[in-house]
Amino acid sequence: MLQSFQKWLKYSFHKTETRLILFLTIAVFFIILIVSFTSYQTSKSVLQQELNEPQQQMLQVSMDIIDNHIRESDNIAIKVALNTNVYKFLNSDIQNSYYVVTEIYQLLSTLINSSSTINSIYIYDMKHGSFVSMPYGYSSRKSTFSDSTWLGVADEFGDKKVIVKKRNVQVGEKYNRSEITLFRKIMIQGEFKGIVAINLGYQDLFEPFNSPNMAKLSSARYIIDQKNEMIYSTSTSSSEKIDSKAIVSAVSELNEEHLGDITYQGSQLLVSQNISPLTGWKYVSLVPQDSLLAKSKKVGHVVLSVSILALLLGGVAIFYINNIAFRPIRRMKKLFNIGNRDMDHHDLLHLEALAGELLSDHAQLSQMIRKAKTEASAKFFSDIYHKNITNLKEIREKCSGYFQDSTNQLLKVAIISIDHFYEWSYRFPASDHSLLKFALANIMTEIAESYSHSECIDLGKDKQIIVLRPGEDEILLEKKLKEALQIVKELLDFSISIGISSQKTDFGKLVEAIFEADTALGNRLYSGYGRILKFEEFVEQNSRKITINDHVLDQLSEAIETGDSLRSRNLIDHIIGEIRRSCMSQKKALSIITRTGDRFLRLSRDEDKVKNKERDFFNQLHTMHIDDIAVFLHSQASALIEEVQTIGISKESLLIEKMIDYMEKHIAEPIGITEIVDSIGISVSLASAIFKKEKNETIYGYFTNMRMKRAADLLVNTDEKISDIAIKVGYQHENSFIRAFRKCNNITPGKYREVLKSRKEVM
């Protein structure tokens, strides 16, 4: 019997109609269950809001009265701190002046008598360790002062001026009582000189919190400080056995919410709390709500019962309708068989679902393959551009994989660059940069779709790349690219320039094409923004000898340091004019401008944040027109001259310049900090402090970086041995030089030379 039932159950659940009934039944059950739960929670929330409103009002009234008492006490503390006799007491070496102590005592007595909550006032001199207080009078040291256990509060002030806390106040030798003490820091000419301590009567201060009206509204009330420690508590006779620590722990989980509920010993308690803006104390009241929620629970149970009954009726109805609706399907199933076997497990609806799943999986897999191929090709182009891949065989193999249908076709490479990337970076919020680049790539991909082998790929920072498929009509391709320039300007509100390589016969020459496109893009320095720059049209003219050398840059530095604005302007115009007239390559031109920028940064006394912004400018020179560079150099020179004219050149700056000059002249000698400092005639400690303050770097670190930069230049531009280069930058032992170079550049000198020279060969 059991085995037959199991077979019937297994057969039934293989049928689509049975699974449909099961699904609908479960879905309806959970919907009704959620409705039941929601109705209970809604009624509970309404009841809690009704109970919470009077609680909040009474807590607010009590809190305001208590805060006013504390605020008045703080005003009294300020009055004491500003009193002339208190000032004399704290600043005089004669602590027991009868006149001063008498005047302070009378002041404290008057203030205490005028307040209904103040029990006593202490004045503590931190320097001499003495006290003047009411009612204890003058004590020359804490050992003779009966209530001196609170002195550790001085370490708790930090940046705060006032601390309010509960403590046990010593009254005589054997008796103490709980009081609230307000401590105020006394500052004289910026120095922490003393403390005013005002002891407030515990019961007097919290009397509003224990009023009969509050007792009628709640069973228990608490005041909890910012450290979740109990300051004051009160409760009715029915709740005297409540564990205060458990309540404090539960209330702390509410954080800053004004309303919540907690469970204590099986009872539901409504918690209302207000947080004082003055002291940060939590004013909490508890109200039992079991009896109030009993009706809501009963309503919820009735709704749930009705829902279950409706669920059963719905299941019967669904089963009956399903039995009628699927009768034709069951008859059709009998017509489909494989041999003599009935298709018990594969009805028509199951086959339809299976086919849908197969199509969906195929579409999803195809999309994943396309996405992975796009990401891989993007990394491939990025690796080629940044010289991470230089092996031509590897490049050809990957090209044949990514561009199977286009390997032997003609191609051109176009590199798209955002004009004046420095200005663009600060003009648009950083959060929009990725979105704008994504929009740019989409525009270029869509416009060049009919003429491209690949999508537009981001190379980082200002540049993107696309591989074009040149056709017979080159004019139409150029027209499309000009259209892209215009659309980007109109839609994205910034301009771009496009560098295009010459035509290549196959993808084996992809590296050469990328180099040509990047070289063509460099002509933006002279041609301006928003242009299509072709490699064929770029001709380097370097027949004219350039007269820009370190002597010219020294003259420019001297003009700025002496405040000669006319001469500095003429020298900058001379540098820019020489670059413009020579039409030298972008790399050489930017090298000269960067050296000029280094001089400006060395002269600048701005904060690191300003210098970093200036460095960003010089790092983005390749995206700028020479006129914009000239304007920036003029503005920087003017700012430096204004700085010189305003504050002058400090003695420390001149000393640092002399030390740097000495480093540059003796870089090949095995000198140390002692020799460098001796060259300016001051002590090593003073020189180190001045250098660290001005350059935010140690003398040794600065000199080491200077040596490593010189060594890096010799490694790339000469074939000298590493041991010879080590001697030229002041290292007598090759191993010491290798350790210093690797520490500075995270690479050994030999590996550095190999990587940089291989990149130059590719270029």
N, C-alpha and C positions, 0 to 999 in steps of 0.2 A: 504493500500500500504506500509506504513512504517513498519507495523507489519510483513508483508510478507518478506520485505527486511531484517529485523532483524533475522527472522527464517533462511533465506538463509545464512546470514552471520555467524550465530552461527553454522549451519550445516557444512559450508565450513571450518571453523577454527577447527572443530573436526576431519577433514580429515588430514592424515599425509602429503599428497602431498602439501596441501595448506600451512601447517606450514613450510614445507621445502622451498617452494618458498619465503615465508616471511623471513625466516632466511637468505637465500642466498641474497635476495634483500637488507636487512639491512647491511649484511656483506660487500657486494660490495660497497654500498653507503659510508660506513665509510672508507673503503680502499681508495676510490677515494678522499674523503674529506681530509684524511691525506696527500695524495700525493699533493693535491692542496695547503694545508697549508705549507707543507715541501718545496715546490718549492718557495713559497713566502719568507719563512724564510731564505732559502739558498741564494737567490738573495740579500736579505736584508743584510745578513752577509757578502757577498762578497763586496758589496758597502761600508759597514761600515769599513771593513778592508782597502780598498783602500783610504778612507778618513782619517782613523786613522793614517796611516803611516807618512805622512808629519806633522800631528799634534804632534805625539809623538817625532819626530825629533826636531821640534822647541821648544817644551816644555823642552826636554832634554838639548838643548843648553842654553836656558835661565836659567834653574835650575842649570846647572854646573857653569855658570858665577856668579849667586847669591851665590851659595854655596862656591865658591872660595873667594868671598868678605868676607863672614862670617868666613871662615876658616882663612883668613889672619887677620881678626879682633881678632879672638881667639888667634892666635900666638902673636899678639901685647899685648893682655891681659896677656898672659903667661910671656912675656918679662917684662911687668910692675910689675907683681907679684914677679918676681925673682930679681928685681932691689934692689941694696944694700940700697939705700936711702929710698925706700918703706919699706924695712925690718926694718930700724931704726925708721921710722915714726910709724909703727904698734907696735913696741916693747918698744918704749921709753915713759916714763911718761911725758917728755917735748914735747908737741905736736907742739908748734909754733916755733921750731928751724928755724931761718931764712935760714941757709945754706941748711938744708934738704928740706924745702918747696920749696926753689928756685930751687934746683937741680931737684926735682920731676916735678915742673912746666915746666922747660926747656925740660925735657924728654917728657912730655905729648905734649908740643907744637911741638917738632920735629916729634913725631909719627903722630900727626894729620895732619901736613903739608905734610907728606910723603904719606898720603892716600887720595884717591879721594872720599871716601864714609863716612869717620869718621867726625862727627861734634864736638863731645866733649867726654872727658874721665873723669870719677870720680873714686876716691879711697876713700873707706869708712872704717874707723876703728870702728869695732863693739864694742870694749871694751870702748872706750872713746866717741863714737858717733860723731867723728870729720870727716871732709872731706878735701881732696886736689883734686882740679879739674882744668881742662882747659876748659873753660875760667874763672871760678869763683874764682880761687885761694883757699885760706885756710879758712875753717869755723870750729869753735870749737864745734858747736852743730847743730843739724838738724833744729832748729827753725830759724837759721840765713842763712840756705842754701836754695836757691830759689827752687831747684828741689829735694825734699826729699820724695816725695810720694811713691817712689818705694821700700822703705826699707823693706816692708813686704815680698819681694822675698826671704829673708834669710830663711824663714820657708818653702819655696817650694823646696829647694835644695835636701834634703834627701841624697841619695847616689850619686846624680848627681853632677858633677863639673861645668857644664856650662848650663845656661838657656838662650834661645833666645826668645823674645816675643815683641809684638807690644804694645806701650803705648803712652800716651800723655806727652810730655816733656815740663816742665814749662819754659817759656822764659819771664822773668820779672813778674810783679804782675798780669797782666791782659791778657796775651797772652800765648797760648801754641800751640804746633804743634805735629803731629803724627810722631813718629820715631820708628825704630826697635832698641832695646837695647840688647846687649849681656852682660850677667852677668857671671863673673867667680869667683868661690870661692877661697880665698887665705888661704891656710893651712900652718901653721908654726909648725913644730914638732908635727904633728897630731892634732893640735888645729885649729878650725875655727876662724881666726883672722879678716878677712876683705873681702871686695868685690870690684872687679874691674868692673865698668860699662862703656861700650863703646856704645855711641849713634851714630847710622848709619843714614845718610840722607835717608829719606823715598823715595823720587823720584830718587835720585842717585842710591840707591841700586836696585830698581825695574825697572830702565830704560831699561835693556835688555828685560823685559817682555812686554814692550809697543812699541816694534820696528815695523816699517811699514810692515816687512815681516810677523810678527805674525798677524797683523790686516787684511792682505789679506786672511789668512787661516781660521780665526775663527771670529765669531761675538762677543764673549765675553770670557774673561779670568779671572780666579780667583786664588788667593793663599789662602789656608785654612789651619789653624794650626791643631794640634793633638786633640784639644778640639772642632773641627768643628766650629771655629770662623773665620770670614773673616779677613784676614790680608791685602789683596790688591785686587783690582778689576779694570778692564778696559773693555770697550766695544765700538763697533762702533756706529755710529749715529742711525742705524736701530734697535739697541737693548738696547737703553738707559733706556727703561721703564721696563726692566727685574727686578723682585723682587729678590734681592740678597739672602735674608733669605730663600726664597722658593728653590732657586737653591742649597744653602748649604745643606738644609735638604734632597733634592733629591740625591745629590752627596754622602752624608754620607752613604746612603744605598748601594753604590757600594763596600764598604769596601776597599780592596786593589786591586780590578780588574782594569786593565788599560783601558778597553773599556766597554761602556754601552750606553744605551739610556734612556732618560726620557721624560715625556710628560709635557709640560708647556703651560697652557692656550690653549689647543687643538693642539699645535704644537709639532712635534717630533724633539727632539734635540739629536744629537750625542755627547756623553761625552767622552773625552780623558783625562786621568790623569796620571801623574807621581808622585811618592812619593820620597821625598828627603831622602837619607840614613843619612844625617847629621842632619837635623832639624826635619824630620818627616812630613814636610809640604806637602800638596797636591797641585800640579800645574795642573790646570784644564782649558780645553778649550771647548767651546760649538759651534756646527755647526748645522744650520737648515738642516733637511733632508726630509722635506715634498715633495718638488718638485722632489727629486731624487727617493723617494719611490713610487711616483705616478705611474710610469711605471710598477714597480713590482706589485703593487696592481692590475693594469689593466690586466696584464698577468695572475695573480692569478684568477681573476674573469672569464676570458676567459676559463682557464683550468677547473674551477668549472662548468661552463655552459656546456662545452663539456662532462664533466664527468657525469653530470645529464642526458644528452641526451643518452650517452652510457648506463647509468643505466636503462633507460626506455626501450631501445632496448633489453638489456640483460634480463630484466624482461619478456618481451613479448616472447623472445626465450625460456627462461626457462619454462614459462607456457605452451608453445606449446609442447616442448619436454616432459614435465612432463605429459601432457594430454595423449600422445601416450604411454609413458613408463608404466603408471599405469593402463592402460585399462584392462589388464589381472587380476590385483589385484582386481579391482572393480567388475569384473565378478565373481571372486572367493568369494568375500564377500557375494554375493547374495545366494551362496550355503550354507553359515553358518548362521544359525538362531537358536534362542531359542524359541520354540513354534512358534508363528506367528510373533515374533518381529524381525525386521531386526537389525543387529549389527552396528547401525549407529556410535556409539561412540568407538567401539573397533575393528578396523581393524587388519589385521595380523601383520603389523609392530608395532602397539601399543602393542599387546600381547608379541611380541618378546622383545620390550624395557622394558615392565613390568617385564618379567622373568629375564632379565639381571639385573635390579635394585634389585630384590629380592635376587639374588645370590650374588651381590656385597655387599648388606647390611649384608647378613649372614656372608660373609667372613670377613668383617670389624668388625662385632660384636664379632666373634670368636677370632680375633686377639686382640681386646680390652680385652676380658675375660682372654686370656692367659697372656697378659702383666700385667693386674691387679693382677692376681694370683701370677705371678712371683715376682712383687713388694711387695705384702703382705707377701709372704713366706720369702722374703729377710729381711723385717722388723721383722718378727717373730724370725728368727735365730739371728738377731742382738740384739733383746730385751732379748733373753735367754742368749746370751754370755755376755752382759753387765749387767746382773742381773736386768733388768727392769721388767721381768716376773719371778716370783718364785713360783707361785701357780701351783702345779702339776695337779690339775683338769683342770685348764684353758689351760695348755700346752697340755694335752691329747685331749681336745676338738678341739683345733686348729690343732693338728696333724691329727686328723681324717678328718678335713675339707680340709687341704692342700694335704694330702697323702691318699686319700680314698682307693686306690687300694693296698696300701703298709703298712697299719697300723699295721697288725699283722705279717709282714715279718721281717726277720733278717736284722740287719743294723750295720754299722760301721760309725763313724764320722771321717773325715779327715780335719784337719786344715792346710791350706797352708800359709806359712809365708815367706816374702822376707828377705833373709839373709842380715845382717848388714844394717838395714834399714836407719841408720844415714848416712852411706857412700852413699847408694843408693839415698837418698833424695837430697844430694848436687851434686851427679854425674850427674843426669838427670835434665833438666830444670823443674821447677814447672808446667809449662804448659803441659808437657808430662806425668805427673804422672798418671792422670786419664786414659789417653789412654793406658799406659803400663799396668795398673791394669785391664783394660777392655780386653786387649789382653791376659793377663794371665788367666783370668776367662774363656775366650772362649777356650783356649787351654785345660784347665783342664776339662771343660764340654764336649768337643768333644772327648777327649781321654778316659774319664771315662763314656761315654754315656751308654755303655752296662752294666755297673756295678754300676749305681747310681740311687738313688730315686729322686734326685733334681739337679738343675743346680748349678754351682759354684757361691757362693754369697759373695759379699764384706762385710767384717765386719768393715772396716775403717782402716786407717793407713796401717800396714804391712800385715794384715791377711785377708784370705778368707776361706770359709767353704763349704764342699760338703758332702752330706749324701750318703754313698756307700751301695751297695747291694751285700754282700759277697755271692759268689757261692761255688760250690764244689771245684773249682780249685782256691785256694788262691794264688798259685804261679803265675798264669796268671794275677791276679789282681795286685800283687806286681810288676810284669814285666811291666804292663801298666803304673803304677805310676813312675817307674824308667825311662820309656820312656818319660814321661812328664817332669821329671827333666832335661833330656838331651835336649829336644826340646826347653824348656824355656831358657836354657843356650845358645843354638845356635842362636835362633831367636831374643830373647829379650836382650841378653848379660848381664844377671844377674842370680844369683842362688837363689833357694828356698829350704826350708826344709818342710817336711810334717810330722805332728804328727797324728798317727792313734790310735783310741780307741780300746778296746777289743770288741768282738762281742756281740751285745745285741739282745734280743729276740723280742722286739717290740718298737714302738716309745714312749711308756710311760717312757722309760729309756733314752730319748734323752738328758736330762740335764746331767745325769751321763756320757753319752758318750762324750759330749762336754767337760766336765771337764777332762776326761781321755786323750782326744786328745790334749788338751792344756797342760796338765801335761807332756805328752810324748814329746811334742814339746820343753818343757823347757830343755830336755836333750841335746839340741843343744849346750848348754853352754860348755859341755865336749866333745861331739861327733864331732862337727865341722859342716861345711856347706854342702848343697846339699845332704842331707840324708833323708831316710825314717825312722822315729822314732816310734817304736811300744810301746804301753803302757805295754804290757806283758813283754817286755825286760827291762823296766825301773825299777830299784830297788834302793830305797834310802838307802844309807849306812851312818848312823850317829852314829856309835859306837865310833868313835874317838872324844875326847873332843877338841873343838876349842879354841885356845889360842888367838883369836883376840878379843880384848876389847878396851875400850876407852884409856887405857894406851898405847897400841900399836899405836893407831891413834894420841895420843898426842906426842909420840916419833917421828912419821912421820912429824907432823906439826913442831916440834922443829928442826928436821933435815933440813927441807926446809927453815925455817926462819933463820937458822945459815949458810945456804949455803953449807951444807954437802951432796954433791951429792952421794957419795959412800954409806953413811948410809941410805939415802932415797931410793936408788935403792935396797939395801938389805932388807929394811922393806917392800917395795912393793912386792918384790919377795917372802918374807915370807908370806904376806897376800894371794897372789895368790896361792902359794904352799899349804898353809893350806886349802884353799877352794878346790883346785884340789884333794888333798889327802883324804879329808873327804867325797867327793862326796855328799855333802849336797844338799838339794833341791834347785832348781833355785831361789825360793822366798827368802830363807835365804841367799844364796850367793849374790844375787843382793842387798839385804839389807845392807850387809857389804860393798859392793863396792860403794853403794850410800852414805853411811856415809863417806867413804873416799873421794868421790867426793864433798860432802858438805864442808869438810875441805879445799879442794883445792879452791872451789869457795870463801870461806871466806878469804883465803890468797890472792886471785887474786885481782889485782888493775886494771884489764882491764876495758874497756868501757862496758856498758850494752849489746851492740850488740855482743861482744865477749863472755860475760858471758852467754847470751841466747843460743849461739851456743854450748857452753859447756854443758848447761843444757839439750839441745836437745840430746846430746850424752848420758847422764845418763838416760834420759827418754826412750831411745831405747836400753838399755842394754839387754833386753830379746831377742833381735834378733841377738846377737853377740856371738862369740866363746871367751872363756876365754883368749886365746892368744892375740886377738885383743884388749881386755879390758886392758890387761897388758901393751901392747905397748902404748896405749893411756895414761895410768896412768904414765908411765915412761916419756913420752913426756911432759905431764902437769907438772910433778915434775921438770923436767929439765928447762922448761920455767919459772916456779916460782922461781927456784934457780937463774937463769940468771937475772931475774927481781930484786931479792934481791941483788945480787952481783953488779948490774948496778946502781941502784938508792938508795939502802939501805932501811931500814925500817924507815919511817918518824915518827917524834914525835907524829903527830896527829894519825897515825895508831895505835901506842902503846897505846895512851890514849883511843881510841875506843875499842881496845881489852880488856883493863882493865874495861871499862864500861860494855861490854858484859859479861865478866867474873863475874863482880859484880851482873849483872842481873841473871845469871844462878844460882849463889850461894844463892841469896835472893829472888828467884821466889815465894816462899811461903809466903813472908812477904808483908804487905800492904804498900810498898814503892812507891815513886813517882820520878819524874825527879830530884827534889832537892837532895834526898838522893843519887841517882846514880851519879850525878855530883859532889857532895861533896866527893865521894870516890876517885876522881882523883885531887881534889884541884884546880879547875878553876871555872870561872863564868858560870852560866847557859846559857847565851847568846852565849858565845864563844864555850862551849861544843856543843850546839845545831847546831851552824854553821858548826863546824868541822864534826859532825856526819852526817848532811845532805849532806855535800860535798862528804864525802867518801862513804856513804851507800845509798845515794839518798833516804833517809827515815828519818822521825823524830825519836827521842829517844823514845817518847811515843808509836808511831806506831810499832817500832821494838820490844819493850818490850811487848806490847799487843799481837803481833803475836807469840812471844815466849811462852807466857802464854797459848794462844789458842791451839798451837801445843801440849804442855804438857797436857792440858785438854783433847784434842781429843784422845791422847794415853791412858789416864786413863779411859775415857769413854768406849773405845773398849776393853781394856785388863783387866779391873777390874770391880767388881760389887758394887763399893762404891757409896754412895748417891751423887747426884749432889751437894748438899750443902757442903758435905765433900770435893769434888773435887774442888769446888769454893774456899774454904779456902786454899787448897794445892797450888793453883796458885795465891794466894794473894788477893782474893776478900772476904771481910767480909760479904757481903750481897749476897744471892743467886740470887736475881732479877738483881743486877748489872752485875753479871757474865753471866746470861742468855742473857741480852741485848748485852753485848760485844761479846759473842760467836755467836749470830745470825747475828750481824753486820759483823763479820769477815767471817763467813761460809755460810750465807744465810739459816741457818737451826738452830733450837733450839737444845740444848744438848741432850734432851730426844729423839727427833726424830733421831738425828745423831747416838746415841747408838743403837736405834732400827733397823735402816737401815743397819749399818755396821755389827751388830751381826747376822742379818738374812742372810746376804751374806756369813758370815763365816760358818753358819750352812749348807747352800747349798753346799759350797765347801767341 
